[in-house]
Amino acid sequence: MMETVDTSQMLDAKELLFAIQEGAKRLINEKQQLNQMNVFPVPDGDTGSNLASLMQTILEETEADFSSVKSIFEKVADASLVGARGNSGIIFAQYLNGIYNHLLTFEEPNSVQHFIKSAKAATKEAYQAIENPVEGTMITVIRIWSEALSLTSENENDNTLENILTNALNKAKRAVENTTRQLKILQQNKVVDAGAKGFYLFIEGFTQAFISNEKTTYVSLSEKMELVIPTEIHQNSEKPVFRYCTEVLLDEVSLSKAEIQQGLVKLGDSIIVAVNRGKARIHIHSNQPEDVLSYLRKIGTPLQQKADDMLLQYEVNQKQKHPIALVTDSIADLPEEYLLSNQIHVIPMTLLIDSTSYIDKITLKSNQFFELIKSSQDKPTSSQPSIKTVENLFSFLETRYKEILVITVADRLSGTYRSIKEIAKKRDGKQVRVEVIDSKQNSAAEGLLVMKANEWIEAGLDFDALVDKVKALRKKISIFVSVDTLEPMINSGRIPQTLGRIAERLSIKPIVSLDEAGNGKLKDFTFSLSGNERKIIKKIAKIHQEESISKYVVVHGEARDRAEKFAELIKQSIGVDPTYIMDISAVIAMSAGKGSVAVALISDEGE
């Protein structure tokens, strides 16, 4: 077998663009199938939704005409970073960026041979994006497919791009089928890896587009709309009247530009609306981005959104409080006013409900989440922040701080820690020091760790001592969650399905907690919510007696009255007021459910 291809072959830019778009559509069409087979690394059923979100972004960003292979991959690479969600999405995005990076090294990037070399070389970058690569997943199929691209027949007639792609596709198909034998969890569930299958669906659509007779009849998608936003809108020389700069891309829009503007005028200022061929891109400064999205959802289908905190940026630019930047994710339940007044930066998680993405705590609050899922057709899912979101925040912080401390939700519950750590690794030591800490907690427990870190920063603790104290404090933080029903936790994969179903049949009211590694666990149970609360209070009283509780907080899923009564009972038991009472994030609401109440506490800080 030879490992060369016909060097005279050239990729046609229109054919390549058509193939990429067909691959994206093929994957999107199978989103639900991928969600259903998603059991690794966490059985949360969102791989299809995450990859479909990535593909949708690529489709949106490649609507214009392109003159070269390089310009196509440049746009695809940028779009993939913006749209990447979940582990598989980020791996895929890194691979696409790797192809583009290697194409730049060739004088003739339109060459089929150079495309194949770039696809093969990009595999290394995809592997490097993963802290602990696991074979039998998407990364394996990427490697086998890219290696197969360079294995062709000695017969020159077989060295066409169509034959090369077909041969590689067949090898990738066998690699996907083999994932079931490579991972025990896949064997037990009798499925292939969802991420691996997602990549295969993309290259299947990609390959069929090249060999199809319809490839020459390609009609480009509608032209991409660009908003012309005056630069003076984002000059923070004066304190912003409205906090969030919000942008949304809508599909299936029938209203005119003027009608959309009229509907938004009461929600903010700096409103800019572009409408074209059933799509609209909206820009608005607002204090209620959740209400903005609620309105826009009624007049179209949100495809893309972002919301930048202009007020926090203004406060940092005008009067930065500390030389150390403190960053967390939106799963950490802390009062909004506390975060702003202490200049704590929050990286938002994303929720997907019926193919619409929402920004946790910004364009979707927990009370809205509970209302939306009443009529949702698909099971809601969540995903970690996109690479671009994290990189944009780091770029802002690097010009203003000497050190950056990031405290994330437990690694065992989300890929957020690993994702941010990989991004931080590329920046650490260049301009600033960056430390990413796995809180091994979530919700209010993560919030308390962030709050204590902020107090130490205010006290002037140096960076190394701060990092050590935050890591040590993790073992002194506990959380006890009282849920009315286990259904949300079972659906989100937070507790084992078999155990959860047994508990449901017995009408058990569980007390859920986290172990020292950050895994969810059933701590105890009763047969009533009142009995549940009594047991939690008893546990808290025992901790207070043995170690002394310095802080505790109560959070809830649209159950304010129950939370306040619970806090009063705890106060009567230990004589300490709650630091705060608040709603949980929409992401936590997805697994805790409506009516849930949680207590998080810090014991014996050792000060």
N, C-alpha and C positions, 0 to 999 in steps of 0.2 A: 504493500500500500504506500502511496506517495502522500506527502503532507504539503503539497503545493496546489495552487489553483491557477486558472488562466489569468495571467497578469493583465491581459488586455481588456477584461470585462470591467464595465463601469456601472455604478448604480445610478438609476434615473431618479432624480429628486422627487418627482411626482409619484412614481411607483413606490418609493420608500415611504413617503408620507402616508399614502393610501394604506400601505401594509401596516404601519404603526397604528393608524386609526382603526383598522379592521381588527387588529389584535386587542386593542383597548375595548372595543365594542363586544368582542367575543367573551372577554373576561366579565364585563359588566352584566351581560345576559345570564351568566351562571353564578351571580353573586350569592343567591340563596343556597345553592348547592354547596358552595364553599363554606358558608356559615354553618351549615348542618354537619359538615365533616370536621369542623375545627375542634380538636381535642388537645392539641399541643401548641405552645407550652402550657397554656391555660385553656380549659374548656369553656370559653366565654362567647363562642359563636359569633365572632366579629371579623374573622379574616376576610371573608368575602366583601363585607361592607368597607373595610379598610382599603383593600386593593381596588375596589370599584371607585372609591373616592379618589385614589391616585390616578386611575385611568380617566376619570371624568375631568380631572384637572389637566391632564395631557391633551385630551380632546379640545377643551376650551382654549388652551394656549397654542394650539396648532391649527387654528381656523384660517390663518392667512396663507398666501402663496409663498413658497420658499424656492430659492434659485439653486441651492446646493445641499449636499448631504450634511456638510458641517453646520450650516445654519439651522437645519431641521433638528439635529441632535443637540445643538445649543439650546434651542427652545424647549425640547423635550427634557433635557437635563434640568433646566431652571424650573420647569413646571413640576417635575417629579419631586424636587425638594420642597416646593410649596405644598404639594398635595399628599406627601408621604404620611401615612398613619399606620401605627402598629408595627410589630417587628418585621413582618414580611414586606410591608410597604417601604420601610426604611432600607431594607436590604436591596429591594428592587430599585429604589431610587439611587442608591450608591452604585449599583451596577450600571445603570443608564448614564450616570455622571462619569463613571470610569470609561465607558465607550467613547464619550465625547472628549474626555481628557486625552485619550490615546490617539484619537483621530487628529487632534491638533499637532501631533508630532510628525505627521506625514505631509509631504509637499502636495500629494494628490489624494485628499481624503475621500474623493468620489470613487476610488478604486474598490472593487469587490474584495480584492486581496487585503487591502488595508482595513476595510470594515471587519473582515474576519479576524485579522490580527488584533484589532482593538477589542473585539468582543471577547477574545480569549484572554487578553491581558487584563481586562476589566474584572475578571473573576477574582483576581488577587485583591483588588480594592473592596470588592463585596465581602470577601472573607475578613478583611481587616476592619470592616465596619462592625463586626460582631465580637463581643468580648470573649465568649465561649462558643465557637461554632459547633453545631451539632449536625452530624451527617444523617441523612434520611429526611432532610427538610428541603426547603426551596434552594438553599445554597448548593446542595448536591446536584440538583437538576440543572441549575445554571452552569455549574462546572462541566458536567457531562455533555450538555448541549454545546457549549462553546468549544470544548475539545473536539467534538464530533464535526464541527464546521470545517476543520482543517484536514479531515481524513477523507480523501476522495479517491476515485478509481484511477488506474494507470491509463485508462482509455480517455483521451481528451474530450470525446463527445459527452462523457459523463460529468465533466467538470463545469457544468453550468450552475448558476446560482440556484435555480429551481431544484436541481438534483442534490446539491450540497445541503440546502435547507430541508429537503424531504428526508434525506439520510439522517441528519441531526435530529429532526423531529421524532423519527422512529426510535432513536436511541433515548431521547428525552422521555418518550412515553414509557419505555421499559424502566427507566430510572424512577419515574413517578410510581409505577406499580410496585417497584422494589422497596419503596419507603415503608410499606406495611411491615416488611420483614426486618427493617433496620431499627425500628423503635417499638419497644414493648407496648407503650400506650396505644399505638396505632394497631398493633396486633390484637390487643384486647377489644378494641372497638371496631375492628374489621374495616378500617378506612385507610385511605392514603393520606399523606400530609396535605393539609389544605393550602398552605403556602406554595408547596411544590406543584400542586394541581393548578393553582392560579397562574403561576409562571408558564406552565405548559399550555393553558388555554390561550394566553397571550401569543406565544410563539406559534401555536396552531393557527390562529387567525392571521398572524403575520405571514406565515408560510403559504397558506391558502390564497392570500391576496396576490402573491407573486406568481402562483401557478394558474390562477383563475383567468378565464378568457375575458372577464369583465374588468380587468385591471386598467385597460386603456380608456374606459368610459368613466373614470373617476371624476366626480364633481365635488369641488371643495365645499366645506361646510361654510356657514354664514360667517362673514367677516367679523373678527374680534373687535369689540367696542372698547375704546379707550376713553377714560374720563380725563378731561382737561381740568386739573385742580390748580387754581392759582397758588403760587408758592407762599404768598403772604398769609394764607389760611393757617399754615403750620409754623409760622414764626411765633414762638412763645415769648414775645416781649411783654405781653400783658397776661395777667392771670386769666385762664380760659373761663368763660361763662358756663360752658358745657364740658363735661369731663371726657367723654369718649368720642374719638374720631372713628366713625363706623362706616364700613363699606360692605355692600351686599350685591352679589350677582344673582339676578332672577331669571327664570325661564318661564315659558307659558304665560306671558304677560299680554293682556289685551288693552289695558288702560293707556292713555296718552301720557306724554311727559308732564303736561300741566296737571292732569288728574292725580298722578302719583305725587307730585310736589305739594298739591293741596292737601293730600292725606297725611303728609309728613310735617307740615308747617308747625303744628302744635307741639311737635316732639323735639324740636331743636332748631339750629341754624346752619349756615354754610351748606345748604342743600343743593346738590348737583345730581341731575338725573339724565342718563343717556339711554335712549330706547331705539332698538333696531331689530326687525324681524322676530318679534316675539320675545326678545330678551331685553333686560334692563339692568344697568349697573348704577347703583345708588351710593352717594356719599352724603353723610350728615354728621354734624356734631350734636351729641345728645347726652343727657343724663340718664336716659332710659333706653339703652340699646335693646333691652329685652322687649320693650313695647314697640320699638322700631321693627324688630323682626316679626313680632306678633302681627303687626299690620301688614307687612310685606308678604307674610305667609298666606294672607287672605287673598292677595291679588296675583300671586304667582308661586313658583316653586324655587325656593332659595337653593342655589348651587354652591355658593362660595360666600364667605363672610370674614371680616376681621374687625377688631375694635381695639384701637390703641388708647392707652390711658394718658391723655394729654396733660391732665392736672398733676399726676404724679411726676411726669417728665418735667413739667414747669417747676414744681417744688424742688426737685433735685437740682435743676439748672440754676435756680435762684438762690437756694440755701441748702446745700447738701449737709446732712446732719453728721455723717460719720465717714471715715476713710474706708470702711468695710461695707460692701453691698451685701444685703441679706435677701436671698431669693428662695421662694418655695413654689409649690404647685397648688392648683385650685382645690385639691382634695383636702388640704389643710384648712379646717374650719376656724377662721378667725374673723372678728367683726371688720367690716369694710372700713369703718372710720379709724380703727386701730392700725390697719395696714397702711392707709394713706398718711396718717399723722406720724408714723414711724418710718416712712419711706421704704416699706418692705415690698419687693417686686414679686409678682405672682405670674407664673407660667400657666395659662389655662389649659385644662383638658378639653377634649372634644366629645360630644355625644352625637350619635346618629339615630334619628327617629324617622322611619319611613323615607329613607334616602336623603333626608335633610340634616345637615350638620349644624350643631349649635355649640357656642362657646360657653363652657361651664361658668356659672355665676355672673356672666356678662350678658349674653343674649338668651340665656335660659336659667331661671331660678328654679328651686326645687318645687315650689307650689305650681309653677307652670308645667313642670315635668309631669307631676301627678295628673294634671288636667289633660295633657297631651296624650298620655299613654292609654287613657280611657277609650280613645277612638283610633289608636295606631294599629296598623295592620301587621307590622313586623315587630319582633322583639327589639327593644332599644339596646344599643351597644355603646361602649365608650372606647376611646383610643387615646394614646399618649400624644403629647404636643408634637407638632411637625418640626422637622429639622430647621426649617427656615424661621419659625417662630422663636426657637431657642437661640439661633445664631443672631437674629436681629436684636434680641435683648442683650446678649453678650457684647455685641458691637457697640450698643449704647453705653453699657456699664464700663467697658474697657477705657473709655475716654474720660471717665469721671472718678473711678475708684482704683485703689491700690490692690485690694484683695476682694474676692467674691466668694461667699459661702452659700452653697445651694443645699437645701434640705428637702428631700423628696419623700413621697409616699413609699411604703414598704416595697422593696424589690420583689418580694414574693407575691405581691398583689397586682403589680403593674410593671411594664417594661420601661417606665419613665426614668427610673434611676440609671439604668444601663444606657439608655439613649442619650440622656444629658451628659453622663460621664464620658461617653465616647466623643461627644462634641467638645466638651471642656478639655479633654486630653490634648486636642489639637491646638488649644489656645493657651493652656497653662504655662506660665513662665515666659511667654513672649512679651506681653505688656503688663499683665497682672498675674497674681496667683489665684488659682481657682481650685476650690475643694468642694466635691459633691458628696454629701452624706446620705446614706440610706437611713431614714428615720426608724425603720422597722415598725412603723405605726401608720395610722391613717386618721382621717377626720379630725376630731377635737384633740386626740392624743398627739397627732402630728402638729396641730396648731399650738399646743402647749410647749412643745420642744422648740418651735420657732419663736414663740414669745420669750422663752427663757434665753435663747440665743441673742435675741434683741436686747434684753436687759444686760447681758454680759458685754455686748458691743457698746452700749451706752456707758457702762462702767469703765470703759477704756481697756478691756482685756486685749492682749496682743493676739494675732491670728492663730498661731500655733496652740496657745493655751485655750483659745476659744474652741478650736476644732476638737481638742482632747476632751474638754468639759462637755461639749454637746454629745460626743460619742458615748461618754460615760453615763450621761443622764438618761439615755434611752431605756436602760434597765429599770429606772425608777418611775417610769410612766406606765400607767395602766388605763385600759378602757373597757367598760362593760356596756353592752348594747342589749336593750330589751326590745324585741320585735314582736309585732302583733301576729305576723304570719311569716313562715319561712320561704314562701314561694319566690320572692325576689332574690333571696340569697341562693336558692337552688338554681334558678334560671341564670344567674350571673356567674355561677361556678365558684362562689365564695365558700360554700360548704358542700361536702360530698352528697350527691343526689340520693343514693340509697339511704343513708342515714337521715337525710332531710325528709324524705317521703315517709319513713317510719315515724318520725317525730310528728309529722303532720297528721297521720292517721290516728295517733294517740292524743291529738289536740294539746300537744305540749307547747308551752310558752318558754322558749329557750333564752338563756343568757349567753350572748356571743362575745368573744374576746379575741385577742391576738397573743400568740406565744412570743418568746424572745426573738425568734427569727423573723416574725412578721406574718406568720401563717394564721389564717382564721381558724378558730376552734370553738366548739360548744363547751362553755365553761360550766354551765349548770342548767337546770330547768325546773319549772313548776307547771301547774295546770291552770294558772290565771295570771293576768297582768299584775294584779295587786300582790300576789304571792311572789311574783318575779321581782317587783320593786323592793319588797321586804328583804329578799335574799341579797340583792345588790347593796342595799343600805347596810345590812349586816356585814358584808364583806368590806365595805368602805370603813365602817366603824372599827373593824379589826385592824385594818391597815393603819388607820389613824392612831390607834392605841399603841401599835408596835413601832411605827416609824414616823408618825406625824405627817399629816397632809398639809402642804403649804398652799396649793392651788387646786381647784377643781372647776370644771365647766360642764354645762349641760347643753346638749344639742338635740334637735328633734326633726322629724319628718312631718311637717305640717301638724304638729301636736303641741302648740304653745302652752295651752292650759295644763296638759299633763306634765310637760317639762317644768313649768313653774311650781306645780305642786310637789313634784319629785325633788326639786332643788330645796324647797322649804323643809321637806322631811329630812334631807341630808343635813341641812343647817341645824335643825333641832338635834340631830344625832351627834354631830362633831363640833358644832359651834363655829363653823366657818362659812362665810358668804360665798356664793359662786362668783368666779371671776367674770363670767359672762354667760348668757343664755342666747342661743341663736339657732337659725335654720341650718340644716345640713346642706352640703353642695348637691347639685343635681346628680353628679356622678355617684356620690354616696347614696343618694335617694334611690338610685337604680337597684342597689343591692340590699339596702336596709328596709325600704318600703315605707308607705304612708303609715303614720301612727307610731313609728319607732322613736325611742328616746335612748340617748347614750350619755354616760358619765365618764369623763376622762379626768385623771388626777396625777399630780406629781407628789411623790412621797420622799421624805428625807433627802433634801437636796445636798446635804453635807456641807453647808456653808457655815 
